[in-house]
Amino acid sequence: AFQKRLGVPADLSSCHTAIVDGLAFEGHVPIADMKRLLAARPKGIKGLAVPGMPIGSPGMEVAGTKAQPYSVMAFGPAGARLFARH
């Protein structure tokens, strides 16, 4: 539906989507990664996604629980690639 129209690959879809200055941000993407993408504007990138809801990602912090490692994926017409690891 909405995510498909924005070009978010089905395997990267998550719980919510934000549109900032024409770019899509899917799931719990850290603000620093959003700012980096908005500043760089690499060709062929439509947005960033954090698949699922990993513990420790922004908004998913749990007191007393160790954060899970997770990846931020960039996506666009050429497919998805790693953007950042946390």
Secondary structure as a PSIPRED ss2 file (coil, helix, strand):
# PSIPRED VFORMAT (PSIPRED V4.0)

   1 A C   1.000  0.000  0.000
   2 F H   0.000  1.000  0.000
   3 Q H   0.000  1.000  0.000
   4 K H   0.000  1.000  0.000
   5 R H   0.000  1.000  0.000
   6 L H   0.000  1.000  0.000
   7 G C   1.000  0.000  0.000
   8 V C   1.000  0.000  0.000
   9 P C   1.000  0.000  0.000
  10 A H   0.000  1.000  0.000
  11 D H   0.000  1.000  0.000
  12 L H   0.000  1.000  0.000
  13 S C   1.000  0.000  0.000
  14 S C   1.000  0.000  0.000
  15 C C   1.000  0.000  0.000
  16 H C   1.000  0.000  0.000
  17 T E   0.000  0.000  1.000
  18 A E   0.000  0.000  1.000
  19 I E   0.000  0.000  1.000
  20 V E   0.000  0.000  1.000
  21 D C   1.000  0.000  0.000
  22 G C   1.000  0.000  0.000
  23 L E   0.000  0.000  1.000
  24 A E   0.000  0.000  1.000
  25 F E   0.000  0.000  1.000
  26 E E   0.000  0.000  1.000
  27 G E   0.000  0.000  1.000
  28 H C   1.000  0.000  0.000
  29 V C   1.000  0.000  0.000
  30 P C   1.000  0.000  0.000
  31 I H   0.000  1.000  0.000
  32 A H   0.000  1.000  0.000
  33 D H   0.000  1.000  0.000
  34 M H   0.000  1.000  0.000
  35 K H   0.000  1.000  0.000
  36 R H   0.000  1.000  0.000
  37 L H   0.000  1.000  0.000
  38 L H   0.000  1.000  0.000
  39 A H   0.000  1.000  0.000
  40 A H   0.000  1.000  0.000
  41 R C   1.000  0.000  0.000
  42 P C   1.000  0.000  0.000
  43 K C   1.000  0.000  0.000
  44 G C   1.000  0.000  0.000
  45 I C   1.000  0.000  0.000
  46 K C   1.000  0.000  0.000
  47 G E   0.000  0.000  1.000
  48 L E   0.000  0.000  1.000
  49 A E   0.000  0.000  1.000
  50 V E   0.000  0.000  1.000
  51 P C   1.000  0.000  0.000
  52 G C   1.000  0.000  0.000
  53 M C   1.000  0.000  0.000
  54 P C   1.000  0.000  0.000
  55 I C   1.000  0.000  0.000
  56 G C   1.000  0.000  0.000
  57 S C   1.000  0.000  0.000
  58 P C   1.000  0.000  0.000
  59 G C   1.000  0.000  0.000
  60 M C   1.000  0.000  0.000
  61 E C   1.000  0.000  0.000
  62 V C   1.000  0.000  0.000
  63 A C   1.000  0.000  0.000
  64 G C   1.000  0.000  0.000
  65 T C   1.000  0.000  0.000
  66 K C   1.000  0.000  0.000
  67 A C   1.000  0.000  0.000
  68 Q C   1.000  0.000  0.000
  69 P C   1.000  0.000  0.000
  70 Y C   1.000  0.000  0.000
  71 S E   0.000  0.000  1.000
  72 V E   0.000  0.000  1.000
  73 M E   0.000  0.000  1.000
  74 A E   0.000  0.000  1.000
  75 F E   0.000  0.000  1.000
  76 G E   0.000  0.000  1.000
  77 P C   1.000  0.000  0.000
  78 A C   1.000  0.000  0.000
  79 G E   0.000  0.000  1.000
  80 A E   0.000  0.000  1.000
  81 R E   0.000  0.000  1.000
  82 L E   0.000  0.000  1.000
  83 F E   0.000  0.000  1.000
  84 A E   0.000  0.000  1.000
  85 R E   0.000  0.000  1.000
  86 H C   1.000  0.000  0.000
